[in-house]
């Protein structure tokens, strides 16, 4: 029932509206028996309903409220509110509680914070009425919106703080440069807060700006916007809201504008006349000098091209452009000759590689004059030709003239010229040149078959100045003469079957000739008339520089004659005629029915099956090398490296080394008896070991029984005594030790030669006895005797 009542009330509200006062904000929402009022309307005053055209569920609030009290929005009131305090108004939604509050008792709405429309333009809230005591909801929840009214509190802002732009210099008035754009955060749908106007505050009178679009354009003509005078401009653009009216907020930006270069300046030379001096010896392609032109433009617009337009050196000199420095480089186009021309004059112009701008300045093209003076140089002789080609027959006699070269001194002195051949180009001295007239003649026999061309260099020097020299190549071609006889193209060897038929072809031969006739070779073959086998074989000339060897018999006997040597005469068709006799080897073999060889003579078999002489020699050399390696290895293996008896250089005592052998000689130190050394068979049967320390049972040691001798008793007694002392020593090492004897026996005329036991000094000795030993020692006596006499004096 209640739902139907609410539907009827809603339809009635669509047809009628209440009259609203203009002194405040009032929003009335009727839901059932609830009434919402706002502003200064009195609650007790009865309201009349009229048809309304505004949204009944919206409140409006001004942004940026600066008052000290809470900002009143409106009032919500329910018909069920009797004023007894039993109802409670509840507010929910965007900002409820922290931004917006509602009086629980009377439904008054307030904003407790300062709001900014640019942050949030509207808030959606919901309100309801509940019983304060029970908390029961008395009416359905109603939704409404609070919109913020905009005020002009935001200044315009540009997309960039600094813009950069460029425009060609000499542009027409009104040429677009760039466009700047500003935005305003205020509401563009409400008032003029966001309506902007552009103006230029800095940059007059060069540029202007469209007030509506912000497009910056040039304000001066081509003659005023010259990059060469001023390249950079700084323009300040201002944007103002409120449609540019007074009181509006403004924002500014800076635009840096650069004038780009156009080719509006023609190049010009630094000077009107250039002068250069060069020697006549300057090579073709070498630079003469540089000329400079200036262009105020930059980049490609400053690139220049130089060219020679007139003058007497038009075909002698050329000018190119240096891409790095944009200078003109004058180079030599032809060889210079002081005797021909001592100076040249050129007219050179310069142009830009790019087309000039219609508003260009300067004379175009620029032209300058270049004067070039040629200096005289002492030049070497000059040959009439750059090279010479000569021909001579290969059989020309020695001294025959091949040809002549000619060179002259190009200087005004016209010094005589002397000719010679560079021997590095004619090591075999086949040619020589007359030093006076330059004629080249033959000095050695020539052979075209060895060298068909001779390339020599002829040197020409001034007679009085040998350092002034020049050379020219001379190519000498040897013409062929028929001086070589033809011969077989290769070594021919064939066979003939024992059973054959007359006229059978057994071999085809051809010939070669080292000569090179103009018309080609033509050979003629025939059988040697003096040959011994004319009745066995014949030769048929094929007419194509080949010949066929034919049999003249139907049978041959291998046992009777196993090999035939057929002499073939070969002649050529040139003049003078040359001929030679070549030999064809024909072996007689046994063949099968098809004519295939089965067996030849023993000589042929041995020759084919055996080894060649070269192979046998190679095998023999290998065997000899192997034998030498074996012998060398055996010799090296026999060599033994012996360690010196005295290890230390400071140890000068006699050394006793035991080898435990019975050999005789001075190094045999095992047998201490000299007699034993002389008679190895008299060795003692028992020997005391020296590789261990003697034990106590060995003391006293056994005395050795020496074999008596007539002339070594004193030596034997001395040695035995020393051996006994060593053997009795309990601290003797078990290894070979060093023992000093320093005794050589008695009976020597020279007595002891050892310095270890000698008590006398060198100066106390008398060397006169050496004279008694013979003529060989007399020289020593004189030497040492003379030293003693000198020392005494």
ZAMARGU-4260 file (C-alpha; in steps of 0.2 Angstrom, whole numbers, plus 5000, padded with zeros to 4 digits):
<rodrens>
0) 5000/5000/5000 | 5014/5012/5004 | 5023/5008/4988 | 5008/5013/4978 | 5006/5029/4988
5) 5024/5034/4984 | 5022/5031/4966 | 5007/5043/4965 | 5017/5056/4975 | 5031/5055/4962
10) 5020/5057/4947 | 5012/5072/4956 | 5029/5080/4959 | 5033/5079/4941 | 5018/5090/4937
15) 5020/5102/4951 | 5034/5111/4959 | 5036/5122/4975 | 5040/5140/4974 | 5058/5143/4979
20) 5065/5159/4988 | 5079/5167/4979 | 5089/5173/4994 | 5097/5156/4997 | 5098/5138/4991
25) 5084/5127/4993 | 5082/5109/4987 | 5066/5100/4992 | 5065/5081/4990 | 5048/5073/4994
30) 5049/5055/4998 | 5033/5048/5006 | 5029/5061/5020 | 5047/5068/5020 | 5051/5086/5016
35) 5069/5093/5013 | 5072/5112/5014 | 5087/5123/5014 | 5092/5142/5014 | 5082/5155/5024
40) 5065/5147/5022 | 5055/5144/5038 | 5050/5126/5043 | 5034/5132/5049 | 5029/5141/5034
45) 5018/5131/5022 | 5024/5128/5005 | 5015/5128/4989 | 5019/5116/4975 | 5023/5122/4957
50) 5030/5113/4942 | 5049/5114/4943 | 5062/5113/4929 | 5078/5111/4939 | 5086/5096/4947
55) 5079/5093/4964 | 5093/5081/4970 | 5107/5093/4968 | 5116/5106/4980 | 5128/5119/4974
60) 5143/5125/4984 | 5156/5138/4979 | 5174/5132/4979 | 5189/5140/4988 | 5178/5146/5003
65) 5189/5157/5014 | 5177/5160/5029 | 5181/5156/5046 | 5165/5146/5050 | 5158/5131/5042
70) 5150/5133/5025 | 5132/5130/5025 | 5125/5120/5011 | 5107/5116/5014 | 5094/5107/5025
75) 5086/5090/5025 | 5070/5088/5034 | 5058/5073/5035 | 5039/5075/5038 | 5041/5062/5051
80) 5051/5074/5061 | 5040/5081/5075 | 5054/5090/5083 | 5054/5079/5099 | 5072/5073/5095
85) 5067/5055/5091 | 5074/5055/5074 | 5092/5055/5068 | 5099/5060/5052 | 5113/5050/5044
90) 5124/5055/5030 | 5135/5043/5020 | 5145/5044/5003 | 5159/5054/4996 | 5168/5065/5010
95) 5154/5061/5023 | 5161/5065/5040 | 5178/5072/5035 | 5172/5085/5022 | 5153/5086/5024
100) 5143/5084/5040 | 5125/5084/5044 | 5116/5089/5060 | 5109/5073/5067 | 5094/5083/5075
105) 5088/5095/5062 | 5097/5089/5045 | 5108/5104/5042 | 5122/5101/5029 | 5139/5110/5031
110) 5156/5109/5023 | 5170/5109/5035 | 5185/5110/5023 | 5190/5121/5009 | 5186/5113/4992
115) 5195/5114/4975 | 5184/5111/4960 | 5200/5106/4950 | 5203/5092/4962 | 5185/5086/4962
120) 5170/5094/4954 | 5156/5085/4963 | 5152/5073/4977 | 5139/5060/4978 | 5130/5058/4995
125) 5116/5048/5003 | 5105/5053/5017 | 5093/5043/5028 | 5082/5045/5044 | 5082/5032/5058
130) 5074/5031/5075 | 5087/5037/5088 | 5081/5025/5101 | 5080/5009/5091 | 5091/5013/5076
135) 5077/5007/5064 | 5077/5015/5047 | 5061/5025/5045 | 5063/5030/5027 | 5073/5023/5012
140) 5090/5030/5008 | 5090/5045/4996 | 5105/5050/4985 | 5110/5068/4981 | 5124/5077/4973
145) 5134/5092/4979 | 5142/5102/4964 | 5156/5115/4966 | 5154/5131/4958 | 5170/5136/4949
150) 5180/5153/4952 | 5195/5159/4943 | 5208/5153/4954 | 5220/5144/4941 | 5232/5154/4929
155) 5235/5147/4912 | 5250/5135/4910 | 5260/5131/4894 | 5265/5114/4889 | 5283/5119/4889
160) 5292/5131/4899 | 5304/5134/4884 | 5301/5131/4866 | 5313/5130/4852 | 5309/5134/4834
165) 5317/5139/4818 | 5313/5149/4802 | 5323/5152/4787 | 5330/5169/4785 | 5323/5181/4772
170) 5306/5173/4775 | 5291/5183/4769 | 5280/5192/4782 | 5268/5181/4791 | 5278/5165/4789
175) 5273/5153/4802 | 5287/5149/4815 | 5278/5138/4828 | 5263/5136/4839 | 5262/5137/4858
180) 5247/5130/4868 | 5242/5135/4886 | 5228/5126/4896 | 5218/5133/4911 | 5212/5121/4925
185) 5196/5131/4928 | 5179/5126/4921 | 5178/5130/4903 | 5159/5128/4904 | 5156/5141/4917
190) 5160/5159/4914 | 5177/5165/4906 | 5188/5158/4918 | 5196/5146/4906 | 5194/5157/4890
195) 5212/5161/4885 | 5220/5175/4874 | 5238/5175/4868 | 5249/5190/4866 | 5268/5194/4864
200) 5277/5203/4877 | 5295/5201/4870 | 5300/5199/4852 | 5293/5215/4844 | 5294/5220/4830
205) 5301/5204/4823 | 5287/5192/4827 | 5269/5191/4831 | 5257/5179/4839 | 5239/5174/4834
210) 5228/5179/4850 | 5217/5164/4848 | 5228/5150/4841 | 5245/5154/4848 | 5253/5153/4831
215) 5269/5163/4830 | 5273/5172/4814 | 5287/5183/4806 | 5282/5201/4807 | 5296/5209/4796
220) 5301/5206/4778 | 5316/5197/4770 | 5327/5212/4771 | 5325/5213/4789 | 5327/5195/4794
225) 5345/5192/4790 | 5355/5177/4798 | 5371/5185/4795 | 5366/5200/4805 | 5357/5192/4819
230) 5354/5173/4821 | 5345/5170/4838 | 5329/5178/4845 | 5320/5176/4861 | 5302/5178/4861
235) 5291/5179/4877 | 5272/5174/4874 | 5259/5178/4887 | 5242/5168/4889 | 5228/5177/4899
240) 5211/5170/4905 | 5195/5179/4907 | 5196/5181/4888 | 5210/5193/4891 | 5200/5205/4901
245) 5206/5215/4916 | 5208/5204/4931 | 5212/5188/4922 | 5226/5177/4927 | 5242/5176/4915
250) 5255/5163/4911 | 5271/5165/4901 | 5283/5154/4891 | 5299/5158/4881 | 5302/5153/4863
255) 5320/5153/4857 | 5319/5156/4838 | 5334/5153/4827 | 5335/5159/4809 | 5342/5145/4797
260) 5353/5149/4783 | 5348/5151/4765 | 5360/5154/4751 | 5358/5173/4750 | 5376/5178/4749
265) 5387/5175/4734 | 5406/5170/4737 | 5419/5183/4734 | 5438/5182/4732 | 5450/5190/4745
270) 5460/5198/4732 | 5458/5203/4714 | 5475/5196/4709 | 5485/5181/4714 | 5503/5178/4710
275) 5513/5162/4711 | 5531/5156/4706 | 5535/5138/4702 | 5550/5129/4694 | 5547/5121/4677
280) 5552/5104/4685 | 5535/5103/4694 | 5527/5087/4689 | 5510/5085/4682 | 5496/5084/4695
285) 5507/5094/4708 | 5499/5109/4716 | 5504/5126/4712 | 5495/5136/4725 | 5479/5140/4734
290) 5466/5154/4731 | 5453/5158/4744 | 5435/5165/4743 | 5424/5170/4757 | 5405/5166/4759
295) 5395/5172/4773 | 5383/5157/4772 | 5386/5141/4781 | 5385/5123/4778 | 5380/5117/4760
300) 5376/5135/4756 | 5395/5140/4758 | 5401/5126/4747 | 5410/5133/4732 | 5416/5127/4715
305) 5431/5135/4706 | 5435/5134/4687 | 5447/5142/4675 | 5437/5152/4662 | 5450/5160/4652
310) 5469/5164/4650 | 5484/5158/4641 | 5486/5144/4653 | 5468/5137/4651 | 5475/5120/4645
315) 5491/5120/4656 | 5483/5122/4673 | 5467/5116/4682 | 5459/5121/4698 | 5450/5110/4710
320) 5440/5113/4726 | 5447/5107/4743 | 5431/5100/4751 | 5438/5103/4769 | 5444/5121/4767
325) 5433/5127/4752 | 5449/5133/4744 | 5454/5132/4726 | 5469/5122/4722 | 5478/5126/4706
330) 5487/5111/4699 | 5498/5107/4684 | 5489/5099/4669 | 5503/5098/4657 | 5522/5098/4658
335) 5530/5115/4660 | 5544/5122/4649 | 5553/5138/4654 | 5560/5139/4636 | 5543/5138/4629
340) 5533/5150/4641 | 5540/5159/4656 | 5523/5165/4663 | 5504/5161/4662 | 5489/5171/4666
345) 5472/5163/4672 | 5455/5170/4675 | 5447/5159/4688 | 5429/5161/4694 | 5420/5154/4710
350) 5402/5149/4711 | 5391/5141/4725 | 5386/5123/4722 | 5368/5127/4728 | 5356/5139/4719
355) 5356/5157/4725 | 5341/5164/4735 | 5331/5177/4725 | 5335/5190/4738 | 5354/5186/4737
360) 5368/5199/4739 | 5384/5201/4730 | 5391/5199/4713 | 5389/5182/4705 | 5400/5174/4700
365) 5416/5182/4707 | 5431/5182/4696 | 5450/5184/4700 | 5466/5185/4690 | 5480/5172/4694
370) 5498/5175/4687 | 5510/5161/4687 | 5529/5163/4684 | 5539/5149/4678 | 5557/5147/4684
375) 5571/5140/4674 | 5578/5123/4680 | 5593/5114/4673 | 5584/5099/4666 | 5591/5082/4661
380) 5591/5077/4642 | 5574/5074/4635 | 5571/5059/4623 | 5561/5062/4607 | 5550/5047/4612
385) 5543/5040/4628 | 5549/5022/4622 | 5557/5014/4607 | 5553/4997/4599 | 5566/4990/4587
390) 5567/4974/4577 | 5582/4964/4572 | 5585/4946/4564 | 5592/4934/4576 | 5606/4929/4564
395) 5612/4947/4563 | 5631/4949/4563 | 5640/4956/4578 | 5641/4975/4576 | 5626/4976/4566
400) 5615/4992/4571 | 5598/4988/4578 | 5592/5006/4579 | 5595/5023/4587 | 5589/5034/4601
405) 5590/5053/4602 | 5589/5065/4616 | 5592/5083/4617 | 5596/5095/4632 | 5580/5106/4634
410) 5589/5120/4642 | 5595/5135/4632 | 5613/5129/4634 | 5609/5114/4623 | 5623/5104/4631
415) 5630/5088/4621 | 5622/5072/4626 | 5631/5055/4630 | 5622/5039/4629 | 5625/5022/4638
420) 5615/5006/4643 | 5609/5002/4660 | 5619/4986/4662 | 5606/4980/4675 | 5594/4978/4660
425) 5607/4969/4649 | 5617/4958/4660 | 5624/4947/4646 | 5630/4962/4636 | 5620/4958/4620
430) 5619/4976/4615 | 5629/4992/4616 | 5625/5010/4612 | 5636/5023/4603 | 5640/5036/4616
435) 5639/5050/4603 | 5625/5047/4591 | 5614/5034/4601 | 5614/5020/4589 | 5612/5003/4597
440) 5622/4988/4589 | 5624/4970/4593 | 5639/4964/4604 | 5635/4945/4606 | 5626/4932/4595
445) 5607/4932/4597 | 5595/4917/4598 | 5576/4920/4597 | 5573/4903/4604 | 5582/4908/4620
450) 5574/4926/4622 | 5562/4933/4609 | 5562/4950/4617 | 5576/4961/4625 | 5571/4975/4635
455) 5585/4987/4639 | 5586/5005/4646 | 5596/5018/4638 | 5603/5032/4648 | 5606/5050/4642
460) 5617/5062/4652 | 5624/5079/4649 | 5642/5079/4644 | 5647/5092/4656 | 5635/5087/4670
465) 5634/5068/4672 | 5621/5070/4686 | 5608/5077/4674 | 5602/5060/4667 | 5587/5053/4660
470) 5582/5035/4653 | 5571/5028/4640 | 5565/5010/4638 | 5570/5001/4622 | 5561/4985/4617
475) 5571/4975/4604 | 5561/4961/4596 | 5571/4946/4588 | 5565/4941/4571 | 5565/4922/4568
480) 5576/4914/4555 | 5575/4896/4550 | 5590/4890/4560 | 5583/4875/4569 | 5580/4857/4562
485) 5564/4848/4565 | 5564/4833/4577 | 5552/4820/4583 | 5539/4827/4595 | 5543/4813/4608
490) 5553/4797/4609 | 5545/4784/4599 | 5546/4765/4602 | 5534/4753/4595 | 5533/4734/4590
495) 5529/4723/4576 | 5521/4706/4576 | 5531/4691/4570 | 5516/4687/4559 | 5509/4702/4550
500) 5506/4708/4533 | 5515/4720/4521 | 5509/4738/4522 | 5503/4737/4540 | 5504/4754/4550
505) 5513/4751/4566 | 5516/4769/4572 | 5511/4787/4568 | 5525/4800/4571 | 5525/4819/4572
510) 5538/4833/4573 | 5542/4849/4582 | 5553/4864/4577 | 5559/4878/4589 | 5558/4890/4575
515) 5542/4901/4572 | 5539/4904/4554 | 5526/4917/4549 | 5515/4904/4539 | 5517/4890/4551
520) 5526/4874/4551 | 5527/4862/4536 | 5536/4846/4539 | 5541/4832/4526 | 5545/4814/4531
525) 5555/4801/4522 | 5565/4785/4525 | 5583/4788/4526 | 5591/4782/4510 | 5606/4775/4519
530) 5596/4765/4531 | 5600/4747/4533 | 5582/4742/4536 | 5574/4750/4520 | 5568/4733/4515
535) 5559/4730/4531 | 5549/4746/4534 | 5544/4762/4524 | 5538/4779/4529 | 5522/4787/4522
540) 5520/4806/4523 | 5502/4810/4528 | 5503/4828/4523 | 5498/4835/4540 | 5515/4836/4548
545) 5513/4818/4553 | 5519/4802/4545 | 5515/4783/4546 | 5527/4769/4548 | 5522/4754/4538
550) 5529/4736/4536 | 5536/4730/4520 | 5536/4712/4525 | 5523/4699/4530 | 5534/4690/4543
555) 5548/4694/4555 | 5558/4683/4566 | 5561/4687/4584 | 5575/4675/4586 | 5583/4681/4570
560) 5582/4700/4573 | 5573/4706/4589 | 5574/4725/4586 | 5575/4737/4572 | 5581/4755/4572
565) 5572/4764/4558 | 5580/4781/4552 | 5567/4794/4547 | 5572/4810/4539 | 5562/4826/4543
570) 5563/4842/4533 | 5555/4859/4535 | 5548/4870/4522 | 5557/4886/4526 | 5573/4894/4519
575) 5586/4889/4521 | 5580/4871/4522 | 5584/4862/4538 | 5583/4843/4541 | 5587/4830/4554
580) 5587/4811/4555 | 5577/4804/4569 | 5577/4785/4575 | 5561/4775/4578 | 5564/4759/4588
585) 5554/4744/4582 | 5554/4728/4593 | 5548/4711/4586 | 5535/4703/4597 | 5524/4687/4598
590) 5506/4692/4596 | 5489/4684/4597 | 5477/4682/4583 | 5470/4700/4586 | 5487/4707/4585
595) 5490/4710/4603 | 5508/4709/4610 | 5511/4693/4620 | 5530/4691/4621 | 5545/4702/4616
600) 5563/4698/4617 | 5573/4696/4633 | 5580/4713/4632 | 5563/4721/4631 | 5557/4710/4646
605) 5572/4715/4657 | 5570/4733/4653 | 5552/4733/4657 | 5552/4722/4672 | 5569/4728/4680
610) 5573/4743/4690 | 5580/4759/4682 | 5598/4765/4686 | 5591/4780/4695 | 5581/4768/4707
615) 5596/4757/4710 | 5607/4772/4714 | 5594/4779/4726 | 5593/4762/4735 | 5612/4761/4737
620) 5613/4778/4744 | 5599/4774/4757 | 5609/4758/4762 | 5625/4769/4764 | 5617/4782/4775
625) 5609/4768/4786 | 5627/4761/4789 | 5634/4778/4793 | 5621/4781/4806 | 5624/4764/4814
630) 5643/4767/4815 | 5641/4784/4822 | 5629/4777/4836 | 5641/4764/4841 | 5655/4776/4842
635) 5645/4788/4853 | 5640/4773/4864 | 5658/4768/4867 | 5663/4785/4873 | 5662/4787/4892
640) 5663/4803/4902 | 5676/4800/4916 | 5675/4810/4932 | 5691/4819/4937 | 5700/4811/4952
645) 5702/4828/4961 | 5684/4835/4963 | 5690/4850/4972 | 5702/4863/4964 | 5709/4867/4981
650) 5713/4849/4986 | 5731/4847/4979 | 5735/4830/4989 | 5738/4814/4980 | 5722/4804/4978
655) 5721/4785/4981 | 5706/4778/4972 | 5701/4760/4973 | 5694/4752/4958 | 5696/4734/4964
660) 5704/4728/4949 | 5720/4720/4945 | 5726/4731/4931 | 5743/4739/4931 | 5748/4757/4929
665) 5749/4773/4938 | 5730/4773/4942 | 5730/4756/4951 | 5730/4761/4969 | 5723/4745/4976
670) 5739/4736/4976 | 5751/4747/4987 | 5766/4736/4982 | 5775/4743/4968 | 5782/4726/4964
675) 5764/4720/4962 | 5761/4734/4949 | 5776/4727/4940 | 5771/4709/4942 | 5752/4707/4943
680) 5753/4689/4946 | 5761/4692/4963 | 5745/4700/4970 | 5741/4694/4987 | 5727/4681/4989
685) 5719/4690/5003 | 5715/4709/5003 | 5708/4718/5017 | 5691/4727/5013 | 5691/4746/5014
690) 5672/4748/5012 | 5669/4745/5031 | 5677/4752/5047 | 5690/4739/5053 | 5684/4730/5069
695) 5694/4727/5085 | 5698/4709/5079 | 5708/4716/5065 | 5721/4724/5076 | 5735/4723/5074
700) 5732/4722/5055 | 5741/4708/5046 | 5757/4714/5037 | 5758/4710/5019 | 5771/4700/5012
705) 5780/4709/4998 | 5789/4701/4984 | 5807/4706/4985 | 5814/4717/4971 | 5830/4724/4968
710) 5826/4742/4965 | 5810/4746/4974 | 5814/4741/4992 | 5813/4759/4999 | 5797/4763/4989
715) 5789/4747/4995 | 5794/4750/5013 | 5787/4768/5013 | 5771/4763/5004 | 5768/4748/5016
720) 5771/4759/5031 | 5758/4771/5025 | 5746/4757/5021 | 5748/4750/5038 | 5744/4767/5046
725) 5728/4769/5036 | 5723/4751/5040 | 5726/4753/5059 | 5715/4769/5059 | 5698/4765/5067
730) 5690/4780/5060 | 5695/4776/5042 | 5680/4779/5031 | 5672/4764/5021 | 5674/4773/5005
735) 5689/4778/4994 | 5699/4791/5004 | 5713/4803/5000 | 5731/4798/5006 | 5746/4809/5004
740) 5762/4800/5001 | 5774/4814/4995 | 5788/4802/4991 | 5795/4797/4975 | 5809/4785/4981
745) 5828/4787/4981 | 5841/4787/4968 | 5834/4800/4956 | 5847/4813/4950 | 5833/4826/4951
750) 5828/4820/4968 | 5810/4824/4972 | 5800/4835/4961 | 5786/4837/4973 | 5783/4854/4980
755) 5774/4846/4995 | 5790/4839/5003 | 5803/4851/4996 | 5810/4863/5009 | 5820/4873/4997
760) 5813/4888/4987 | 5814/4890/4969 | 5828/4903/4970 | 5839/4891/4980 | 5840/4877/4966
765) 5854/4875/4954 | 5848/4871/4936 | 5865/4869/4929 | 5863/4850/4930 | 5850/4851/4916
770) 5865/4854/4904 | 5871/4837/4907 | 5855/4828/4902 | 5858/4832/4884 | 5855/4846/4871
775) 5836/4845/4874 | 5837/4851/4892 | 5852/4863/4889 | 5839/4877/4884 | 5830/4875/4900
780) 5846/4876/4910 | 5850/4892/4901 | 5833/4899/4904 | 5832/4896/4923 | 5850/4900/4925
785) 5848/4917/4917 | 5833/4920/4928 | 5844/4916/4944 | 5858/4928/4938 | 5845/4942/4935
790) 5838/4939/4952 | 5855/4940/4960 | 5860/4955/4951
</rodrens>
